[in-house]
Structures are given as C-alpha cells and as structure tokens.
Amino acid sequence: MNTTTPTNNSAGNNWFAFLFGAVFNLMAHIDLSFIMDYILQAIAGGIICLAFKIIGDILSPLWLKQKERVRNYARSRKIANRKKKRTHEN
C-alpha cells in the first residue's frame, strides 16, 4: 500500500510569479526619471544627515569641555569675590 501524500509544487511558487508580475506592472506605469530623482535626493539627504551627525559627535565633547571650564571659572570667581568681601569686612 502506497502511503505517500500528494504534493502540489505549483501552488508554492505562485506567490513568486505574482510578486514579479505586480512589480513589473507597477514599473510600467511609473516614470523612471522620478525614481532617479528621488534616489538622488535620498542619497544627498543621507550624506547631509551623516555630516551633521559626525559634526555633532566631534563638537559635542568640545562644547562640554568648554562649558565645564566656564562653570569652573565662574565658581572660582565667586569664591574669590567672597574672600575679598570677607577681608574688607574684617
């Protein structure tokens, strides 16, 4: 007695044919110059975004160092002013 189950190989590949048919059908109605223009804009935008990210990563530590220097300088000036006031009062 043969107990093998029948397989339907053509049903599994229908999605692949449908996908390519849909893609090529859409491509027939789309202007390729629009797609090329969009691709170039996306690349330019990505480069600009990457440049800002790199500049931010470089300048952010420098900005934090400068901010800390200013904070330390302001603290030292405040302490120096307090000492001056105390000496004049005595």
Buried (B, 14 or more C-beta within 10 A) or exposed (E): EEEEEEEEEEEEEEEEEEEEEEEEEEEEEEEEEEEEEEEEEEEEEEEEEEEEEEEEEEEEEEEEEEEEEEEEEEEEEEEEEEEEEEEEEE
